[in-house]
Amino acid sequence: MIGSFELNNICGSFYKDGNIVFSPKKNILFTAVNNRIKALDLETNLTHTLDCEARSDIKQLAISPDSKILIAVDQLGYAIIVNLITKKTISYFNFKSSVNAIQFSPNGLFLAVASDISFRIFEAPSLWRNFETLLQYKRFKGSHNDKITSIEWSPDSRFIITSSKDLTVQMHNLHKLEDFQTITFTVNKHPVIKTFFSRDMKYFYTVDKSGLMCVWKWSTDYLSDQFKHRKQFNKIKQGHNIGIENGANVLDANDRAEVEVQEEEDEVQVTQEFTLMSKFEKETSKGRFVLEKKEIFKGGKLKSCEYHADTRMIVLGFKSGCYALYRLEKESDLQEIQTFSISNCRINTISVNYSGSWIALGMNKTGQLIIWEWRSQSYILDQQCLTNDINVLAYSEDGLMIATGGCDGKLRLWDSKSHLCFTTLSEHSSKISGITFTSRANTVITSSLDGTCKAFDTARYRCFRTMKPNISTQLNCVAVDSAGEVVYAGGQDPYDVYIWNLQTGNLLEVISGHTAPISCIKFWGEKLYTGSWDKQVRIHDIFSRKLNTEVLDHNSEVTCIDIRKDGKEFCVSTLKGEIYLWNDQSSVVGILDCKRDLEYGRNDSDRTKNTHKYFKTVEYSADGDYILAGGNSKYVCLYELRHRIMIKKFVLSQNRSLDGVLNKLNSKNIKEGVDMVNEIDDFDDSDYEERKDNILPGAKNFDVSKRTMKQPVESRQIKFSPGEENWIVATSEGVLVFGYPKKSFFSPYELEENISVKDVLQAYEEKDYSKQILFLKSFYLFANQINQKLFQGIRCCIETQQQRIIRVNLYEYSFQRSLKCNQKHPRVIFG
């Protein structure tokens, strides 16, 4: 049932902002894409999106050392706690302020969260639902004078190191220690971005934005004056407690006995606490950190830094896009391993996998995610695409490939299974406005606002044909005939349709008639359908001797057209939010009024609700009984055409970082009709190039991180897969892939009528285990008892050493079910 589809994955974007983290025990990389979390399995080369959604864009990610719990915090301070075993959300938590840094302790028992100038320590969340997910263990309030930028743990999980914009680094104790005071490091003249310890905690390192690394050594060769004063004060205080005044003892014998007993109990308690201390905690009162050495990293201004303790490697990311790799041969000796120019943009975040061989780099300006293998100096993964770039998309005829075109003029080809981009073609010099595949699935045709149509070979990854109109014009849409030999494109000004021969690239004919820009174009059979802003749909008989044109009038501007697979019906969407249904005899068979179905969302700049909602794209299902429609709303509506009703709404996003998501705005944030939350600007970067605003007035393409306006939520184009297993939609957050739920997916592939539950049980009773086809196809029957009996029978066959070989070739969905049965019968081996 098409109504049971749900969001399975996000295609087209791999990194937006915040940090990226590797799983401590697996080669799985977690990255935040807007308000969702995407996981990249680098061993199987597959991607999937976790079934959770934050309120706004995610800024911080933290994963537990046992790789079982993931915490994501958005820019509003709301956290999502995810169970990575079941891929489900455990609970939500509100930190009530923006979170600057979050980190699990190495032993996995505590969680440190930094907000503004203070930070808190929580007990690590459990895998199971509790009444209170996060319990506060300790709070450090007002430790810094400016915002905390990073927070780290010591290797023994007993100390917390915080760095702030006030140019100080502080070391705090987790548990209460006698005679311990916060240690402050004040040597750096720029904000510190990374701090870390050596394995034995005898050396401490700080790295700031200027590239200066300070090496601090723990010294125990003297006692500080502060420690001496503290000891003297405790001795005097102890004397007052036992009643010593002017050299005379005023206590009697009974009181003195009670004091002695209390001193013995205190001494026993101190001894017990001392045995529970770590090695470094026992030495905190016997020394201090002394600056031993300073090192300067060459390459410019630092933006990110990461340290891998097992290999003792330091990975640096510079503003210029270069990355550098160093190794600590000794505690204070650095050795440069390699330096490369990875990108032209600054490297915002770095993460290293558990073995230290793969390095992940994220650049938010271009949306690029790189995984680099430093030993072989090769790319494991290189993906680059901004979430707002993709405007049009198309499925290939075999369903193995997805082609997308964006505002940057680049054509990207994606694998429909792994949802990874395997090639990028940048032949256009302006926005790609239309895209389509030919019937042979090896050619992609694109139209662009640069006034050209280009044909790309998907086997050789090159552009082999460029088609231009006879005059300079912008092309809004493109279509191709069923044979893949003739290309059609609609112009914006003049309002003509241009026809080319794909093999020669020659312009065959120019069709006029429209009085406004052509918004959509479709071809079916021998007829060409064109829709325009002049409120008309024209049907052209292309292959007739005389060009016969039929005109269909509408009440508003035409936005999109789609034709049913049999060609007997087509639908037209207009600017008033209506969908017209026409038959092949050019008569109206129905009109769907869909204005209220879109549920007007309120933009931040609107004083009232925006009632101007309409569909930008419509798509027929394979059987022609349903229509999917999406527009400038957060909903995609599914309509059943037999009864002319809407049966379901698919929610694209609940991300409050987008405009038009909420139906009602919070009145406390509005003053004089202006949303005061979006007027707050945070100048984290002191560079003028990063703060200046180059956006032209009236431009729709802008940087979402700027305070000018937010990106509106919308659907740009919808396409069904050829087998109708899923459908994709181009939105403001990339390409969303909707498909069947993985747990309840039923595939009747190779399941015949003579294969039933009765036949399978009869084969089991007869002990005919060699019928591989019965065994294989029974996995597609949702009867767990049958599968368990078959496993028991095969186990008996193996234990009796019968001369049989049972080889099971399982498909993707049946293999998951077989593993569950194999847990109870582990002696069955699949080959």
C-alpha positions, -999 to 999 in steps of 0.1 A, spaced: 0 0 0 14 33 -10 0 50 21 23 30 43 55 46 30 78 63 55 111 82 54 140 58 48 169 79 39 182 114 29 200 117 -4 219 147 -16 234 160 16 260 146 40 271 174 62 254 207 72 270 219 105 282 209 139 306 180 146 309 145 131 317 114 152 330 79 145 316 49 163 342 39 188 340 2 178 329 3 142 336 21 110 303 40 111 303 78 108 275 98 122 268 132 108 241 158 112 220 168 82 198 197 92 176 182 121 183 145 112 212 121 118 227 102 90 249 71 94 275 60 69 286 24 71 320 26 54 325 -12 54 293 -20 35 293 13 16 257 20 26 239 49 43 208 52 63 190 79 83 180 73 119 144 74 128 145 106 149 141 143 142 151 173 163 133 205 166 159 225 147 193 221 131 216 198 151 248 214 163 263 188 187 267 150 185 281 127 212 284 89 212 290 67 242 323 46 244 304 14 240 287 26 208 252 20 222 239 56 228 240 87 207 230 121 219 222 149 195 216 185 206 200 211 184 207 248 183 178 255 208 192 232 234 168 203 229 185 168 230 175 135 215 188 103 231 190 75 206 195 38 211 219 27 183 211 -10 188 174 -6 179 178 27 160 150 42 181 147 73 203 149 66 240 138 100 252 141 138 248 157 163 271 158 201 273 190 217 285 171 251 285 200 269 268 222 266 238 248 238 242 284 247 231 300 213 237 290 179 249 312 149 257 310 114 272 335 103 298 360 76 287 344 51 311 309 59 298 295 67 332 291 105 329 282 132 304 296 167 304 275 195 289 288 231 284 263 260 281 274 296 279 299 302 308 290 271 330 289 234 325 271 205 341 279 168 347 251 142 342 250 105 348 251 87 315 217 77 302 205 41 301 194 20 272 160 17 287 133 43 293 135 59 328 114 85 345 144 109 344 168 102 315 196 125 326 203 130 363 225 159 372 256 149 392 274 182 396 273 217 383 301 242 378 286 277 376 304 308 364 338 292 360 347 313 330 340 349 320 331 341 284 314 313 264 329 279 268 341 266 234 352 230 241 351 204 269 372 173 273 378 145 298 410 132 313 419 95 305 409 84 340 375 101 337 382 120 370 389 155 356 372 179 331 390 204 310 372 234 296 384 261 273 367 295 268 368 326 247 383 344 277 416 327 266 418 305 297 418 267 301 406 252 334 409 218 350 381 207 373 377 177 395 347 154 391 347 140 426 354 161 457 391 161 466 407 175 497 432 204 491 424 206 454 416 238 436 408 245 400 439 247 378 439 276 353 462 278 322 465 314 309 493 313 283 474 313 250 466 346 234 439 331 211 409 309 220 418 273 226 401 248 203 415 215 216 430 202 248 442 166 256 463 146 280 490 120 275 483 84 285 500 87 319 486 122 324 520 136 330 517 159 300 489 182 291 485 200 257 465 230 245 461 241 209 447 275 200 434 291 168 467 307 159 484 273 156 502 275 190 505 243 209 516 246 246 531 215 263 526 214 301 545 189 323 534 177 357 561 186 382 563 173 418 597 186 428 583 213 451 552 223 471 534 255 461 529 283 486 492 279 483 495 243 493 517 252 523 492 279 535 464 253 531 482 228 553 489 254 579 453 265 580 441 229 584 465 224 613 453 255 631 417 246 624 423 211 638 438 226 670 407 248 676 385 217 672 402 198 700 400 229 723 437 241 724 437 277 736 468 295 747 487 262 752 461 248 777 438 219 772 403 227 784 388 193 776 381 167 802 389 130 799 355 120 785 355 147 758 390 139 748 381 102 744 352 112 721 375 134 700 400 105 697 373 82 685 361 107 659 397 112 647 401 75 642 368 73 622 379 102 601 412 86 594 396 53 584 373 72 560 402 92 545 421 59 540 391 43 522 387 73 499 424 73 492 423 38 480 395 47 455 415 76 440 433 74 407 470 77 405 468 113 393 443 122 421 467 111 447 494 134 433 472 166 428 483 180 462 520 174 455 528 194 424 515 215 395 517 218 357 547 237 344 550 251 308 578 231 292 576 239 255 558 258 227 552 246 192 539 265 162 520 247 134 526 263 101 497 267 77 476 297 88 447 300 111 434 268 127 397 259 126 396 224 140 418 199 157 416 163 168 438 140 188 439 102 186 453 87 218 462 52 206 484 63 177 493 97 193 484 116 162 473 152 159 451 161 130 448 198 121 422 216 99 431 251 86 410 279 73 427 277 39 413 241 34 446 224 42 449 195 66 481 185 85 490 153 103 515 152 132 527 125 156 540 128 191 571 106 190 578 116 226 558 136 251 571 169 237 586 160 203 565 165 172 570 148 138 552 160 107 537 131 87 519 148 58 502 180 47 476 182 19 453 208 4 420 190 6 396 218 -2 393 255 -9 371 261 21 378 260 58 377 226 76 351 229 103 352 196 120 375 165 122 370 130 134 392 99 135 381 63 135 390 38 163 420 24 144 434 58 135 437 50 98 407 70 85 402 107 90 368 124 84 367 161 74 336 183 72 333 217 54 299 234 60 303 261 34 302 237 5 285 208 23 315 185 17 324 154 36 357 137 30 371 105 45 408 103 40 431 72 44 463 88 53 486 58 49 477 52 13 469 89 7 436 81 -10 399 90 -6 376 65 11 346 88 5 342 123 -10 307 137 -11 298 173 -17 263 188 -20 245 215 -2 210 208 11 194 237 -8 212 229 -41 189 203 -56 159 215 -76 151 187 -101 155 150 -101 147 119 -122 149 81 -119 165 60 -146 144 34 -164 160 5 -146 157 23 -112 194 19 -104 203 55 -108 191 89 -96 200 121 -114 197 155 -97 203 190 -109 209 221 -87 214 258 -85 251 254 -89 246 240 -124 260 206 -115 245 173 -126 250 146 -100 244 109 -104 235 88 -73 233 51 -66 197 43 -57 207 17 -32 235 33 -12 224 69 -20 260 79 -26 270 103 -54 294 85 -78 299 113 -104 295 150 -107 293 168 -141 296 206 -141 290 216 -177 262 241 -171 270 277 -161 237 284 -144 208 267 -126 196 234 -140 158 238 -145 148 204 -160 161 168 -162 150 136 -177 163 101 -188 160 86 -222 143 52 -226 176 34 -228 187 47 -194 222 56 -205 215 92 -215 205 122 -193 190 153 -208 192 186 -189 179 221 -195 194 252 -178 189 289 -174 221 294 -193 201 288 -225 213 253 -234 202 217 -233 229 191 -228 230 154 -232 252 133 -209 265 98 -213 260 80 -180 284 52 -190 314 74 -199 304 103 -176 308 131 -202 287 156 -222 284 145 -258 258 169 -271 250 206 -266 217 220 -280 211 258 -282 180 278 -294 183 301 -324 182 331 -300 194 337 -265 168 325 -240 164 308 -207 150 272 -207 126 262 -179 118 226 -187 128 197 -209 113 164 -223 123 136 -246 103 113 -268 98 76 -262 125 66 -287 150 90 -271 158 108 -304 140 141 -301 144 167 -273 119 193 -264 125 224 -242 103 253 -231 116 289 -231 111 316 -206 113 346 -230 104 343 -258 76 318 -249 85 291 -275 91 254 -276 123 243 -292 128 209 -308 162 193 -315 175 161 -330 196 144 -303 219 126 -327 229 156 -347 221 184 -322 203 204 -350 173 226 -342 144 210 -360 115 234 -352 102 262 -330 66 261 -318 50 294 -308 16 301 -293 20 307 -256 18 343 -243 37 337 -210 67 317 -199 64 279 -203 65 262 -168 62 225 -177 65 202 -207 56 165 -211 56 140 -240 36 109 -244 28 89 -276 28 114 -304 16 144 -285 35 171 -267 19 188 -236 30 222 -226 18 243 -197 23 280 -192 17 310 -170 -9 322 -195 -34 297 -179 -33 274 -208 -22 239 -216 -15 232 -253 -15 197 -268 6 196 -300 4 167 -325 41 167 -334 42 140 -361 12 151 -382 16 169 -415 0 200 -401 9 210 -365 -25 206 -348 -27 223 -315 -54 219 -289 -58 246 -262 -72 238 -227 -80 268 -205 -77 270 -167 -86 294 -140 -51 302 -130 -14 298 -140 -3 263 -147 26 251 -125 30 214 -135 16 185 -156 18 148 -153 4 120 -176 -8 87 -165 12 57 -177 -15 45 -202 -20 81 -216 -57 81 -211 -56 108 -183 -34 136 -173 -35 161 -144 -27 198 -143 -19 218 -111 -25 255 -110 -14 285 -89 -47 286 -70 -41 252 -54 -64 232 -78 -57 200 -97 -75 195 -129 -81 159 -142 -84 156 -180 -91 125 -201 -76 118 -235 -107 134 -251 -97 168 -237 -126 169 -213 -125 176 -175 -133 145 -154 -127 161 -121 -113 191 -101 -95 187 -68 -96 218 -46 -65 214 -25 -60 248 -8 -68 236 27 -49 204 23 -16 222 24 -24 238 59 -9 272 56 23 276 75 32 309 91 65 325 80 85 346 104 81 377 84 43 373 79 19 393 101 -8 368 92 -9 333 78 4 328 42 -27 316 24 -10 315 -10 -2 278 -12 -1 257 -43 14 225 -57 47 227 -76 49 191 -86 24 162 -92 32 125 -100 10 96 -109 15 62 -94 23 32 -116 -13 20 -116 -27 54 -121 -50 52 -90 -31 77 -69 -15 111 -72 13 126 -51 14 163 -49 38 187 -32 44 224 -31 54 253 -9 43 235 23 58 209 46 33 183 34 31 160 5 -5 150 -2 -16 116 -14 -49 116 -34 -71 86 -43 -86 94 -78 -115 70 -77 -133 88 -49 -114 121 -54 -102 123 -17 -70 128 1 -60 97 21 -27 107 37 -3 136 43 35 129 44 53 153 66 86 164 51 101 181 81 95 195 115 126 216 115 120 249 130 151 263 114 130 264 82 104 290 75 67 280 73 69 249 95 48 262 124 12 272 119 14 295 149 44 315 161 53 321 198 40 355 207 67 361 233 93 362 205 74 387 184 78 424 189 61 449 166 55 422 140 92 411 140 106 377 151 132 388 176 148 354 178 160 356 142 173 391 147 200 379 171 233 375 154 263 357 168 296 368 155 316 337 164 341 343 136 361 375 139 370 374 102 354 401 81 350 378 51 329 354 72 307 381 86 300 403 56 267 399 38 269 395 0 232 387 -5 215 407 -32 181 422 -24 152 399 -35 175 369 -40 160 335 -30 193 317 -28 210 327 4 230 314 33 207 299 60 232 307 87 228 345 81 201 364 99 185 379 68 158 352 64 153 315 68 150 290 40 113 282 33 101 246 35 89 233 1 87 204 -23 103 210 -57 98 177 -76 85 142 -69 93 110 -87 83 74 -83 108 46 -88 101 24 -118 91 -5 -96 72 18 -72 92 5 -42 98 41 -31 94 76 -42 118 106 -38 111 143 -34 135 173 -38 130 196 -8 148 224 10 167 198 30 179 177 1 163 146 -15 141 126 9 136 89 1 102 74 11 97 36 10 81 7 27 88 2 64 118 -22 67 102 -43 94 69 -50 78 81 -53 42 66 -83 23 81 -92 -10 61 -117 -31 90 -122 -55 92 -158 -68 63 -168 -46 39 -189 -67 4 -201 -60 14 -237 -53 38 -226 -25 16 -223 6 20 -230 43 5 -264 39 30 -274 12 59 -263 34 47 -282 64 41 -313 43 77 -312 30 89 -309 65 69 -339 77 83 -360 48 119 -348 57 125 -337 22 150 -310 31 166 -309 -4 137 -289 -18 157 -257 -18 130 -237 -35 105 -244 -8 130 -235 18 140 -203 1 105 -191 -6 92 -199 29 113 -170 41 88 -147 23 59 -162 43 55 -144 75 52 -175 96 80 -178 122 69 -213 132 75 -226 97 110 -211 95 119 -225 129 108 -260 119 129 -259 88 159 -249 107 153 -278 131 150 -302 102 183 -290 87 200 -293 120 188 -329 123 200 -336 87 234 -323 96 237 -341 129 228 -375 112 255 -368 87 233 -374 57 251 -370 24 234 -339 14 245 -304 7 219 -277 14 229 -244 0 208 -214 8 209 -184 -14 191 -157 4 180 -123 -8 184 -91 12 151 -91 31 150 -129 37 186 -129 51 176 -106 80 148 -130 89 171 -160 86 196 -146 111 169 -143 137 160 -179 134 197 -189 133 202 -174 167 183 -203 182 200 -228 159 235 -216 155 248 -248 139 231 -239 106 258 -223 84 249 -203 53 270 -206 22 
